[in-house]
Amino acid sequence: MEELKILILDDETGYREGIEEYLLTQGFTVFMAEKPSEGFQVLKDEPCDIVILDIKLPEMNGVQVLRKIKKSYPETEIIMITAHGDMDSVIESLRYGASDFFTKPFRLIDLKTAIERTKRYIKLQNRITYLKFQYDHLISQIKGADGTTMIGKSDSIIEILNLMKKVASTDNTTILITGESGTGKEIVARGIHALSARKEHTFLDINCSSVPDNLFESEFFGHKKGAFTDAIEHKSGYFEVANHGTIFLDEICDMPKHMQTKLLRVLEGNVFRRVGSNRDIKFDVRVISATNQDIDTFVKNNDFREDLLYRLNTFRIHIPPLRERKDDIKPLLDYFVKIFSKKLKKPIKNVSNRIYDCLLNYDFPGNVRELRNMVERALIICDNSILRLEHFTHIVKKAQEADENSLDLSILENKEKEMLIKALERSNNNKTSAAKLLNISRSALNRKIEKYKL
């Protein structure tokens, strides 16, 4: 970042000029003001990064000045100068946005330390602002080109978006997307296509588990009329249809072994032949694959070709499950409420906070897809403009089951405690006799006595 511009607003000439002289020797650009009105004029003419602000000032006090500066120049950081022991003013200043403070009398080296701390904070804020701009820009690019996007604010989602942008700028790099079912693998694939130079061409998504084994070759590479009994006309395959675009091979682990061999050969030569033809057809397609299974284990078990994995796995993106990125639950919930509110023509004005709290304690085995379905169902059930926890019947049921289990456990523990007390009473507190009555070992009895603090 450029060197800092600092305004000193202090009515004591000695302090003001002494600070200025020191800061100039440290390489900062320095402005001075004796009164708040002068300080506001300086900020209007020359926006500053930091204001060193005294609490005791004419015209208005330092806290009032702080609030006015923060309202007009929210990115300007304030370091307060306070009298010794004036902690009430310090607390009030921090509440209204001061980034640091130090007390009079002070050493100039302490002032420099405060400025360095604030400088690091400004750098961090600038970095956060830049990343947010990048995130918002990337989201708008994906959404504008494709209509679908990744929603979330967790570090993992921001990292995935950055990886998407980087790999999209390459042209032929093969990509493998891993993650549990429902995490959004297809959305990532579509986003990469939307950000790439291929975005004007076809994005073709194929679920490998849904292609019949006997039709794999015909579906992928097409066939010539008369190639087999039902081939009554020429047919183009996936690679021909998606030429110059992107093919998304979902559930790649479900591809039959014999087709893995043929796919590898095609990808290595960038040519294929239709079934029944002896003519090579060249193609230019980016291949993105995805799986919700452990593909490395498939390779170890000889269920997936290792050389094909190398060919498909030039660049890997892993999407963590929703239970590992709970920061994304609220933005996803808000997004789905907005989408389904519009789709179902149900204007939702308020979402109960109890919903957020409950969802944070839920594991989401179905990930983002499950949350999406929950919201759609909740809005169908909702009859007014307020979305409440009871509309999320699945979550409510799970919570009730958990409460019932907890209640059952509590009842059992109470019964066990009563039996222990009765056994000890009947044996006159003789542990060996009590253990025999309960048909447990003496050590087990001791553990239970300790557990219930008897």
N, C-alpha and C positions, 0 to 999 in steps of 0.2 A: 504494500500500500504506500501512497505518497506520504511525505512527512506530515506530522500532525500540525493542525492550526489550533492554537490555544488562546482563549480569552480569559484574562484575569479581571474579575469584578470584585474590587475591594476598595473601601473608602479610606483605608490607611495608606498614605503615600509611601511610607517606608517599606511596608510589606509588599505593596504592589510593585514598586520599582526593583526591590531586591529579588522578587520572584522572576520578574521580566529579565533582569540581567543574567540570572542563573540559567533560565530556560533557553535564552539566545545562545549561550555557550554550548548548550546540549544539541543545538541544531534545529530547534523548533521554530515555527513562525508564531510570533506572539503579538496579541492585541491587548490593550488595557482600557478599563473603564472605571470611573469612580462611583457612578450612580447607575441604578438599573436602567433608566431611560437611555443613558449613553451606551450601556451594554446591549440593549435591544436594537439600537441603531447599528452597532457594529455587526451583530448577527444578521441584520437585514442586508447590509452591504457585503458582508463576507462570512458566509456560513462556516462555523468552526466545528472541529471534531470534539473538543473538550472545553468546558467552562469551569474554571476554578472560582468557586463562588463562596463569599463570606456570608455567614448567617446575619451578622449585624450590619445593616445598610440603611442609608437614608431612603426616603420615598416609600419603600416597602421592605419587609424582611426577606431573608434569603430563601425561606421555604416558599413564599409567594412567588418570588422570581423563578425558582426552580419549576414550580407548577406551570407558570406562564411559558417558560422556555420549552418544557416538555410537550406542551400543547401545540406550539407553533413549529418546533424543531425536534420531533421525537427521536431522531437519530443522533442528536447531540448528547454526549455523555457529561454528567455533572459530578465534579469532585467538590465536596463541601468543606469549608474551613469553619470549625466550631470553637467556641470558648471551652476551656478545660472544665469537664464535669457537666457540660450541657447535653446529656444523653437523650433527653426528651426531643430536642431538635434533631439530633442524629437519627433517632428512630423514625421521626416524622419525615425526614428527608429521604431515607431509604424507602419508606412506604410509597413516596411519590416519584421514585425513579432515580435517585442519586446512585451512582455506581461505586462511590468510595467516599471516605472522609478522613480528615486528620485534624488534630487539635492544636491550637496556639498555646504556647510557643512551639515551633516545630523546626526540625533540621531540614535543610534543602535536600539532603539525600533521601529523607523520608518522603518528601514531595515527589522526587523523581521516581521512587518506588511505586507510589500511588499512580503516577502517570503511566508507568510501564504496565502495571496491572490493568489499567483502563485500556491501554493500547492493545493488549492481548485480547481483552474482551471485545473491543471494536473489530479486531481481525476475525474473531470467532463469529460475531454477529454478521459481518460482511460475508463470511463463508456460508453461514446458514441461509442468508438472503439469496446468495448466488445459487446454492443447491435447491432452494425452493423455486427460484426462477427456472432453473433447469428442469426440475420435476414438473412444474406447471406447463412449461413449454413442451416437454416430451409428451405429457398426457394429452395436451391439445392436439399435437401432431398425430398421435395414434388415433384419438377419437375422431378427429376431422377426416382422417383418411379411411377409417374402418368402422367407426361407430361403436367399437368395444374398447375397453381399457382396463388396466390394472388399478384397483382402488386400494388405498392404504397409505399409512404414514410411517410404518415401521422401517428400521434400518435395512432389513432384508428386502423389502419391496423397493426401496429407493436404489439399493444395489442391483436388483434384477433389472430395473428400468435403465440404469446406466449400462449394464451389460447388453441389454437389448439394443440400445442406441449404437454401441460400439460395433457389435457383430453385424448389425443391419447395414453398416457402411461398407462391409466387405460384400463381394458379389456371389461367390460360389461356396463359401465356407459351410460345411455341413454342421448341423446343430442338433444336440440331443438334450431334450428337456425331461427332467425327472421330477417326480413328486407324487404324493398320494392322489387317489381319485378325488376329483372335485376341487383341486387347488387352483386350477386355471391354466393348465398347460396349453390348451388351444388358444386362449386369449393371448398368451405370450407369443406363440407362433404367429398369430394374425398380426400382433403388434410389430414384430420384426419385419414381416412382409410389408406392412403399411409404412414403415420407416425406410424401407430399402428402395433402390432404383427400380425394382421389379413391381412396385405398387400398382402400376397401370395394367399389369397383366394378371393372369388367373392365380388365385389362391385356392388350391384343391385339397380338401381334407378327406383323408381315407382312414377308416377304422379297420386295421388289419384283422381284427378278430371277427369282423362281420362279412369278410370276403370268403365265399365258399372255396374250399381247397382245390376242387377241380376246375375252378374258373380263375384262379389267381393269375396265371400267365396271360390269359385273354383280357382280363380286366386291366392289368398293369400295362401291357404292351399292345393290346388290340389284336384283331385277327382279320385274315383275308376271307372273302366270301368263299364258302365251300371247304374251309379248313377242317371243319368237323360237322357232324350231322345238323346241329342247330345254327350253324353259321350261314344264315340266308342272305347276309349282306356284309359289306366291309364295316369294320368297327375300329374306331380310334381308341387307344388305351390312355391310361392316366398320364403317362409321360408325354404323349403327343398333345393331349388337351391342355396340359399345364405348361407347354413350351414357353420359355422366357419368363415364367412365373415361379411359383413356389408350390411344392408338394409337401403336405403335412401327413406323415405316417404315424398315426396314433396307435397305441398298444403294439409297438413294434416287436415285443417279445412273443406275441401270438402268431407271428409269421412262420409258416411251415419251413422246415429246414431246407427242403429242395428249392423253395422260392428265395431263401436267403442267398443261396449260391448264385441263382440267376440275377438277383438284384445286385449283388456285389460285382458280377461281371459287367452288367450294364452301367453301373456307376463309375467303374474304372475306365471304361472306354467311351462313355457319353454317347453310346449308340445302342439301339435295340432293333429287334426284328418282330414284326407282327407274326402271330401264330399262322403257319401255312405259307409264309413268305420267305424268300431268300435274299431280300433287299434290306440293307442296313439303313436305318433312319437316325440321323444325328439329332440331338436335343440339347437344350440349354435350360436346366432347371436347378433351383436350389432345393435341397432336401432337408427338411426339419423332421426329426423323429421324436417320439415321446413314449414314455412308459411309466406306469405306476408300480412296477415290480423292480426287484433288484437285478438289473441286467448283468452285473458282474458275476452274481451267483449263477445265472443262467449259462454264462460262458463256462464257469468252472464245472457245471454239471453237463457240459457238452450239449446244451439245448439251444445255444445261440452261437453262431460263428464268431470267433474272436477277431478274424480279419475284417468281417463286416462291421463289428463294433468299432474298430479303429477307423474305418471309413466313415461311419456315421457320427463319431464322437470327436470331431475336430474341436468343437467348442461346446462345453456342457453348461447348462443352467439348471440349478436345482431350486424348486419352489418349496419352502418349508410348509408344514401343515399349519392350519389356522390356530391350533392350540399353542403353537410355538411363537406366534406373532399376534398376541392379544391386543396390541395397539391398533390393529387394523379392524377390530370388530366394530367399533363405533362408527368410523367412516363408512364401512361396508353396510352396516345397518341403515344409516342415514341415506346412503345412495340407493339401496333397494327400496326403502320406504318411498323415496321420491319417484323412482321408476314405476313402482306398482300403484302408487297413489294416482299417477297420471294415467296409467294403463287401465286401471279399474274404475277411474273417475270417482275416486274417494279422496277428497282433500283432507289430508291429515295435518292438523295444526300443532299437535303436541305429541311427543313420545315419552312415556313414563320412564323415569330414571331407574325404576325397578327392573325394567327390561334389560338395560345395560348391565346392571349389577348381576343379574341372573346369567346372562350370556357369558360374562367373564368367567363364571364358575363352571361353564359347560365345555366339554372336550371336543365337540364337533367332529365326530368320526367321518362325517360326510363333507367336512371342510366348507369352503365358500359356497359350493352348490347347495349344501344342506341349509346354510343360513339364508340363501336366496329363496329356497322353497318354504322355509319357515315364515319369512316375511310375506311372501305371496299369500300363504294360507291365513296368516294373521289378519291381513287386510281384507280378505274375503269375509272373515268372521266379523270383523269390526263394523259396527253399525253407526258410529258417530265419528267426530273429528279427532278423538283422542285415542291413541294406540296404547293399550294397557297390557300388563303381564298376562292376564287371563286369556288374551287372544292368542298367546303362544302356548297352545295346549300341550305340545310335546314337552316343552321345558317345564311347565307347571307339573305335569305328570311325573317327570323325573325327580323334581324337587320333592314332591309328595312321597315318592318311593324312598328317597333318601331319608326323609323325616321319619317315615314308618320304620325303616331299618334301624335308625338311631333310637327310636322309641323301643323297639323290640330288644335291642341290646341293653338299654337301660333297665328294662323289666327283668331281663335275665340276670343282670348284675345285682339288682336288688334282691332277687330270690337267692342267689349264691351267697350274698352277704348274710341274709337271714339264717341260712343253713349253717354257715360258719359259726355264727353267734350261738345258735342252739347246740351245736356239737361241742363247743367250748364250755357252755354252761353245764351240759350233761356230764362232761368229763372233768368238771371242776378245774378247768383251764389246763388240764394235762394234755400237752400237744400230741404226744404219742397216741393216747387214747382217742383224742378228737380225730386224728388222721385216720385211725382204723374205722371209726364210725362213718367217716366220709368216703372211705375206700380210696384214699390218696396217700402219697408218700409224705413223710414229715417235712421234707424240703419244699414240696408243693404247698403244703399248709402254710409254712412260713412265708412263702411268696404271696399267698392270698391274704394273710394277715397284714403284711406290709402294704399290699395294694389297697386294702380297705381301711388301713390305719386303725386296726382294732387293738 
